[in-house]
Every structure is written in C-alpha cells, then in structure tokens.
Amino acid sequence: MTAIAGVEHKGNVWIGGDSALTDVYSDGIRIQQSTAPKVWVCGEFLFGDCGSVRQGQLIKHVFQPPQIPDDVENDDPSMERYLTDEFLHALRGVLEVGGSLHSKNGVETGFGCLLIGVRGMLWRLEEDWGFYRSTLGYHAVGCGTDFALGSLHATQTTKMRPEQRVRAALEAASQWSGAVSPPYTILCTDGEEYVCSE
C-alpha cells in the first residue's frame, strides 16, 4: 500500500512517494517504513513504484530503459509508441526473469502500477500493461490515489511550486489512508531532490 503522486510543469516532471510498507495478515494490517525510496531516476526516466517490493527492486536495480530512438518526438503519439513497444518489451523481460509476473483471469499482469516521467510527460502504467497520460497534467497511484488526486485538483490553480503540490498530495493521502506514511521522497527529472522527513 502506498501513495505515489506526480505533476507535469514547464517541461519537467515531479514524482513523490511515501515510505509505508504494508503486510496484511488474518489478524490485521502491519505497517512499517522502508529505508528504500519508491521514487528514483534512471537515465532520462523518473519512476514512482506502487506494488510489490520485488517489482520495484527489479525495475530500480536491473531494468535499463532502451534508448529512445531519434525519431521519437516530445509528444504523446511517438512516446506512447516507444513505451508500448521497446520500453515495455524490455520491462516485461526483466520482470519475467525476476519472477515478478502472474496471471489474473488469464491475463498476464505485474504486481502494481508505475508513474513514469520522461521528457516533460507523466505516464501511468497499469497492471494490464496499458500506458496513458492524463490531460490534467497530474496523476497518482496506490491506495492513497483518491486523496492525492483530490489534493492535486485543489492546488491546480494555485501558485504552489510543483514539489509543494506533490508533497501536499502525499500529506493528504497520509491523513486519510492508514497505509500511507512519511517520510516522503520527491524527485524531479531535472535532478532536484526533496526529502521530507515529516
């Protein structure tokens, strides 16, 4: 369980994540804080992971995104084509070899969703391997999604900086979801990092 929130702003993408790890047992839920951030940079890409710890580790430490071809422009159609072809084939290969794929109702899936920032665009990767980019310029994944999206909507017309909007979204998710908690890590595709201890 987690909350990952992202924002597009002036050619960059900010993605932030909480630190909660949740185990569900027959007698309840146990929550711990992880020392490993759920948000990281890999080359041109910024990732925010929601799902199994194993999936996140494979993507963070093993997966290397294929080079973006020269004919891919900074627009939805050409980037979507690259993501659904070269990028996804490479990602699925890493997850398959690492034992992090399963079948649900006859459909192969991973164990969670990702937010991916690249070239100023924020993409969401679903469990069924579908990619999409919202016209709103922000998104969230995890059990705190609804609370984070509500916050991002409320701050859309304010003068808050992108990292402040992402932090506010994570704080809203922490307030209203018992499976989301600080500290938060917020990264930007321009290399900036914001670690929020509270």
C-alpha positions in Angstrom: 0.0 0.0 0.0 1.3 3.4 -0.8 0.8 6.7 -2.5 2.7 8.0 -5.5 1.9 11.4 -6.9 3.2 13.2 -10.0 2.9 16.5 -11.7 4.0 17.9 -15.1 5.3 21.5 -15.1 7.1 23.6 -17.7 8.9 20.7 -19.3 9.7 18.7 -16.2 8.0 16.0 -14.1 8.0 15.8 -10.3 7.1 12.4 -8.7 6.9 11.8 -5.0 6.3 8.7 -2.9 5.7 7.8 0.7 7.6 5.2 2.8 4.9 2.8 4.0 5.2 -1.0 3.6 2.1 -2.9 4.4 1.6 -6.6 5.3 -1.9 -7.9 5.5 -2.4 -10.8 8.0 -5.5 -12.6 9.2 -5.4 -10.6 12.4 -4.9 -7.2 10.8 -2.5 -5.0 8.9 1.1 -4.2 9.9 2.8 -1.1 8.6 6.5 -0.3 8.6 8.6 2.5 7.0 11.0 1.4 4.3 14.5 2.9 4.0 14.4 2.4 0.2 12.6 5.2 -1.7 9.8 4.3 -4.0 10.9 7.0 -6.4 14.1 7.0 -8.4 15.8 8.3 -11.6 17.2 6.1 -14.3 18.8 8.0 -17.2 16.1 10.2 -18.7 13.4 8.4 -16.8 11.8 9.1 -13.4 9.9 6.2 -11.8 7.4 6.0 -8.9 6.5 2.5 -8.0 3.3 1.2 -6.4 3.2 -2.6 -5.9 5.3 -5.4 -4.7 8.7 -4.7 -3.2 10.2 -7.3 -5.6 8.8 -5.5 -8.7 10.3 -2.2 -7.5 13.7 -3.7 -6.8 13.8 -5.3 -10.3 12.9 -2.1 -12.0 15.2 0.0 -9.9 18.3 -2.2 -10.0 18.0 -4.4 -13.1 15.9 -2.7 -15.7 17.6 -0.4 -18.1 15.2 1.5 -20.4 16.1 1.1 -24.0 17.5 4.2 -25.7 14.8 6.4 -27.0 15.0 6.3 -30.8 15.9 9.5 -32.7 12.5 9.6 -34.4 10.6 9.8 -31.1 9.5 13.4 -30.6 8.4 15.1 -27.4 4.7 14.3 -28.0 2.2 11.8 -26.9 1.9 9.6 -30.1 5.6 8.9 -30.7 6.4 8.5 -27.0 3.4 6.2 -26.5 4.6 4.1 -29.4 8.1 3.7 -27.9 6.7 3.0 -24.4 4.3 0.3 -25.6 6.9 -1.4 -27.9 10.7 -1.2 -27.0 10.2 0.0 -23.4 7.5 -2.5 -22.4 9.2 -5.5 -24.0 12.4 -4.8 -22.1 10.5 -4.2 -18.8 8.4 -7.4 -19.2 11.6 -9.4 -19.8 13.2 -8.2 -16.6 10.1 -8.8 -14.6 9.6 -12.3 -16.1 13.2 -13.4 -15.4 12.9 -12.0 -11.9 9.7 -13.9 -11.2 7.5 -10.9 -10.8 4.7 -11.7 -13.3 1.5 -13.5 -12.7 -1.8 -14.4 -14.4 -5.1 -12.9 -13.3 -8.2 -14.3 -15.1 -6.0 -15.5 -17.9 -4.3 -12.1 -18.3 -0.7 -11.6 -17.6 -0.1 -8.7 -15.1 2.6 -7.3 -12.9 2.1 -6.6 -9.2 1.2 -2.9 -9.3 1.3 0.4 -11.2 4.0 2.8 -12.1 4.2 6.6 -12.7 6.9 7.4 -15.3 8.2 10.8 -16.1 10.1 11.3 -19.3 10.7 14.4 -21.4 8.2 16.5 -19.5 5.5 13.9 -19.8 3.9 12.0 -16.9 2.7 8.5 -17.9 0.8 5.9 -15.8 1.5 2.2 -16.5 -1.4 0.0 -15.5 -1.2 -3.6 -14.2 -2.5 -4.8 -17.7 0.5 -3.1 -19.3 -1.5 -0.1 -20.7 0.1 3.3 -20.7 -1.8 6.6 -20.6 -1.1 10.3 -20.0 -3.8 12.5 -18.4 -4.8 15.8 -19.9 -4.8 17.2 -16.3 -1.0 17.2 -16.1 -1.0 15.2 -12.8 -1.7 11.7 -11.6 -1.4 9.3 -8.6 -1.3 5.6 -7.9 -1.7 3.4 -4.8 -4.2 3.1 -2.0 -4.0 6.9 -1.4 -4.8 7.7 -5.1 -8.2 9.3 -4.5 -6.9 11.6 -1.7 -3.8 12.5 -3.6 -5.9 13.3 -6.7 -8.2 15.5 -4.7 -5.3 17.5 -3.4 -3.7 17.8 -6.8 -7.0 19.1 -8.2 -7.4 21.6 -5.4 -3.9 23.0 -5.9 -4.0 23.1 -9.7 -4.8 26.8 -10.0 -2.7 27.9 -7.0 0.8 29.4 -7.1 2.3 26.5 -5.3 5.5 25.1 -6.8 5.2 21.5 -8.3 7.1 19.9 -5.4 4.8 21.6 -2.9 1.8 20.3 -4.7 3.2 16.7 -4.7 4.0 17.0 -1.0 0.5 18.3 -0.2 -1.0 15.3 -2.2 1.1 12.8 -0.2 0.2 14.5 3.1 -3.5 14.3 2.2 -3.1 10.6 1.4 -1.3 10.1 4.8 -4.0 11.9 6.6 -6.8 9.8 5.2 -5.3 6.4 4.5 -3.9 4.3 7.2 -1.5 2.6 4.7 0.4 5.8 3.7 3.0 7.4 5.8 6.1 9.8 5.7 8.9 10.3 5.2 8.3 11.4 1.5 10.8 11.5 -1.3 10.1 13.9 -4.2 12.3 13.9 -7.3 12.3 15.9 -10.5 13.5 15.0 -14.0 15.9 18.0 -13.8 17.8 16.2 -11.0 16.3 18.1 -8.0 15.5 16.0 -4.9 13.3 16.9 -2.0 13.3 14.6 1.1 10.6 15.4 3.5 11.2 13.9 7.0 7.7 14.8 8.3 
